Every structure is written in C-alpha cells, then in structure tokens.
Amino acid sequence: MPILEIDSQQLATTDGGFLVDSSAWNERVALALAATLPIELTAAHWEIVLFIRGYHQRFQHLPNTRMFVKAVQKELGGDKGNSRYLHRLFPDSPLKYACLVAGLPKPPGCV
C-alpha cells in the first residue's frame, strides 16, 4: 500500500493515490495529493474540492460524473457547472481528481 508522507505523518493511499482514511484529510494533505497529479491548487480548485467534500458529507455518497456537473451547476452556477470549466481545473477526469485531492474515495464509474 503506497504511503503519502506529510509533516512526519504517514498516510496510507490506494494504488490510485486516494486516501485510505478520509478523516486524515486537511489542507496540507490536499496540497500533497494535488502535487502527485501534478496540479497547483488555486482558489477555483479549492472551491470545487470543498464543494465535493460538502456533497459527500451531506449525501454520504459520491455522484457519477453527470450528476457532479449538475450539482456544481446548481450550487455554483452555470459558468462553473460545465464540463469545460471543470476539465480546465482537473484535466482528464474532473470528478476523479477532485475527489482524490479532497481525500475522498474513488468515485463510481471512474477508471
């Protein structure tokens, strides 16, 4: 099992880089996880990361990609709730990489 080391703390991750224990997540962990992608987190990234953490906490599950885009659109507006915007922030797979940085499990349907 791969290990992510942050400030002398060792955090177990899956082979895909997702935290095994999402309760160990904090902003420093998010920065370290983003660096593995590599993504440099901006305010726009943080907005999506905190959104998906809130969604997961509220509903106790992760949406599929289509529902993710619709949920972002409903909560943050159409300029942010669209695939183009989300792909600019998290290339290749916005939901997958937003969840990874947010310390959440791998979402359903993501390879």
Residue pairs with C-beta under 8 A, 6 or more apart in sequence:
1 12
1 13
1 14
1 15
1 20
2 12
2 13
2 14
2 15
2 17
3 10
3 11
3 12
3 13
4 10
4 11
4 12
4 13
4 19
4 29
4 32
4 33
4 36
5 11
6 28
6 29
6 32
7 28
9 24
11 19
11 20
11 21
11 24
11 29
12 19
12 20
12 21
13 19
13 20
14 20
14 106
16 100
16 106
17 33
17 36
17 100
18 99
18 100
18 104
18 105
18 106
19 25
19 29
19 33
19 103
19 104
22 103
22 104
22 105
24 103
25 53
25 102
25 103
29 103
30 41
30 49
30 101
30 102
30 103
31 41
33 100
33 101
33 103
34 40
34 41
34 45
34 101
37 97
37 100
37 101
39 45
39 89
39 90
39 97
39 101
41 49
41 101
42 89
44 80
44 89
45 89
45 90
45 101
47 76
47 80
48 72
48 80
48 86
48 89
48 90
48 94
48 98
49 98
49 101
49 102
50 102
51 71
51 72
51 75
51 76
52 62
52 68
52 95
52 98
52 99
52 102
52 104
53 102
53 103
53 104
55 62
55 63
55 71
56 62
56 102
56 104
62 95
62 99
62 104
62 105
62 107
62 108
63 71
63 95
63 107
64 95
64 107
64 108
64 109
65 93
65 94
65 95
65 107
65 109
65 110
68 86
68 94
68 95
68 98
68 107
69 81
69 82
69 83
69 86
70 81
71 81
72 80
72 81
72 86
73 80
73 81
73 82
74 81
75 81
79 85
80 86
83 94
86 94
86 95
86 98
87 94
89 98
90 96
90 97
90 98
90 101
91 97
93 110
95 107
95 110
96 106
96 107
96 110
99 105
99 106
99 107
99 110
100 106
